[in-house]
Amino acid sequence: MEAERSSADRLADLYDRYHARVLAFCLLRAEESAAEEVAGETFLIAWRKLSSLPDPPLPWLLGVARNLLRKQYGAQMRRNLLEQRLAVLSDHRDQQEWDVAEHVVAREAAVAALAQLPERHTEALVLVAWHGLSPAEAGKVVGCSATTFSVRLHRARKALAKKLEFLERTSAPARRENAVPPVAGRRAARQEV
């Protein structure tokens, strides 16, 4: 009875500490109902393997969730859902206030660039940037060594930079046409109205 109690407490603690992060990981790749189902199944598997969980357990939990998601959905569907979720984070004020010349990358361009990357690049970037995993932890999630994951991450960052540069070059003429005029020009434009 005491062993059952401590197992239940350990599972409850594991769930309380990591469920939100596992669910967030799943929501990037699946619809809400499917993500909740996968997150729940991840903790069911964790309960079955409670005595042999690694420390820290988050990379292992994300690896289990990743494998479950892989069984349910193809790479294209995950990429499309990620693009939609990230697009929701941007609104018209962001697009008006942010200035690339001030070293701020527009979310719209970042979303477009990220959506055009292969799944392996997107996954590497999201695990490190969004979930805050180290290369060693992220390597455990995807089933490779820290060194191999670091190489993947380097390639993903290069691919993202290249895609952002391409989008910047192709969208520059459109931005110049829609550019806000200098201060004197704005005053003249207000006086005309």
C-alpha positions in Angstrom: 0.0 0.0 0.0 2.8 2.4 0.9 4.6 1.7 -2.5 1.3 2.3 -4.3 1.0 5.6 -2.5 4.5 6.8 -3.3 4.0 5.8 -7.0 0.7 7.7 -7.1 2.4 10.7 -5.6 5.3 10.5 -7.9 3.0 10.3 -11.0 0.9 13.2 -9.7 4.1 15.3 -9.2 5.3 14.3 -12.7 2.0 15.3 -14.2 1.8 18.6 -12.3 5.3 19.6 -13.4 5.3 18.5 -17.0 1.8 18.1 -18.4 1.5 21.7 -19.7 4.9 21.4 -21.5 4.0 18.1 -23.0 0.6 19.4 -24.1 2.2 22.5 -25.6 4.6 20.3 -27.5 1.7 18.2 -28.8 -0.4 21.3 -29.7 2.4 22.4 -32.1 1.8 19.2 -34.1 -1.8 18.3 -33.7 -5.3 19.5 -33.3 -6.4 20.3 -29.7 -8.3 17.1 -29.1 -5.6 14.9 -30.6 -2.9 16.8 -28.6 -4.8 16.3 -25.4 -5.2 12.6 -26.1 -1.5 12.2 -26.9 -0.4 14.1 -23.8 -2.7 11.8 -21.7 -1.3 8.7 -23.3 2.2 9.9 -22.7 1.6 10.1 -19.0 -0.1 6.6 -19.1 3.2 5.3 -20.6 5.1 7.2 -18.0 3.0 5.6 -15.2 3.8 2.1 -16.6 7.5 2.9 -16.7 7.6 5.1 -13.6 10.4 3.2 -11.9 12.7 3.5 -14.8 12.2 7.2 -15.9 15.4 9.1 -16.5 16.3 12.3 -14.7 15.2 14.8 -15.9 12.1 13.2 -17.4 11.0 16.0 -19.8 13.2 14.9 -22.8 11.9 11.4 -22.3 8.3 12.5 -22.1 8.6 14.7 -25.2 10.2 11.7 -27.0 7.3 9.5 -26.1 4.8 12.2 -27.2 6.7 12.7 -30.4 6.6 8.9 -31.2 2.8 8.9 -30.5 2.2 11.9 -32.7 4.3 10.3 -35.5 1.9 7.3 -35.4 -1.1 9.5 -35.8 -0.1 12.2 -38.3 2.1 12.8 -41.3 4.8 15.4 -41.5 2.7 17.7 -43.8 -0.2 18.0 -41.4 2.1 18.9 -38.5 3.8 21.5 -40.5 0.5 23.1 -41.6 -0.8 23.2 -38.0 2.4 24.8 -36.7 2.1 27.5 -39.4 -1.5 28.2 -38.3 -0.6 28.3 -34.6 2.3 30.7 -35.1 0.3 32.9 -37.5 -2.2 33.5 -34.7 0.6 35.0 -32.6 0.9 38.0 -34.9 -1.6 40.8 -35.4 -1.8 44.0 -37.5 -0.1 46.0 -34.7 2.9 43.8 -34.8 3.3 44.2 -38.5 2.9 48.0 -38.2 5.3 48.6 -35.3 8.1 46.2 -36.1 11.0 47.4 -38.3 13.5 45.1 -39.9 16.0 48.0 -40.1 16.0 47.9 -36.3 17.0 44.3 -36.3 13.5 42.9 -35.5 12.3 40.1 -37.8 8.7 40.4 -38.7 6.6 37.5 -37.3 4.9 37.1 -40.7 8.3 36.4 -42.4 9.4 34.1 -39.6 6.2 32.1 -39.8 6.5 31.9 -43.6 10.1 30.9 -43.4 9.5 28.3 -40.6 6.6 26.8 -42.5 8.7 26.3 -45.6 11.5 24.4 -43.8 11.6 20.6 -43.8 10.0 19.0 -40.7 13.5 17.9 -39.3 14.6 21.6 -39.3 11.4 22.9 -37.8 11.5 20.3 -35.1 15.1 21.1 -34.1 14.4 24.8 -33.9 11.2 24.4 -31.9 12.7 22.0 -29.4 15.5 24.4 -28.6 13.9 27.8 -29.1 10.3 27.1 -27.9 10.8 24.4 -25.4 14.2 25.6 -24.1 15.9 22.2 -24.3 19.6 21.8 -24.5 21.0 19.9 -27.5 21.6 16.9 -25.2 18.0 16.9 -24.1 16.6 17.6 -27.6 18.8 14.8 -28.9 17.1 12.4 -26.5 13.7 13.5 -27.8 14.6 12.8 -31.4 16.7 9.7 -30.6 20.2 10.9 -31.4 23.3 12.1 -29.6 23.8 15.6 -28.5 26.5 16.1 -31.2 24.3 14.8 -33.9 21.5 17.1 -32.7 23.8 20.1 -32.6 24.7 19.4 -36.2 20.9 19.2 -37.1 20.3 22.5 -35.2 23.2 24.2 -37.0 21.8 23.1 -40.3 18.3 24.2 -39.3 19.5 27.6 -38.2 21.3 28.0 -41.5 18.3 27.0 -43.5 16.1 29.4 -41.5 18.5 32.3 -42.1 18.7 31.5 -45.8 14.9 31.3 -46.0 14.5 34.6 -44.1 17.1 36.3 -46.4 15.2 35.0 -49.4 11.9 36.3 -48.1 13.5 39.6 -47.2 14.8 40.1 -50.7 11.5 39.1 -52.4 9.4 41.2 -50.1 11.6 44.3 -50.1 9.9 46.0 -53.1 6.5 45.6 -51.5 7.7 47.1 -48.2 9.1 50.1 -50.0 5.8 50.7 -51.8 3.9 50.6 -48.4 6.5 52.3 -46.4 5.5 55.0 -43.9 6.8 58.4 -45.1 9.3 60.4 -43.1 7.9 62.6 -40.3 7.6 65.7 -42.6 5.8 63.6 -45.1 3.3 62.3 -42.5 2.5 65.9 -41.4 1.8 66.8 -45.1 -0.3 63.7 -45.5 -2.4 64.6 -42.4 -2.9 68.2 -43.7 -4.2 66.9 -47.0 -6.8 64.8 -45.2 
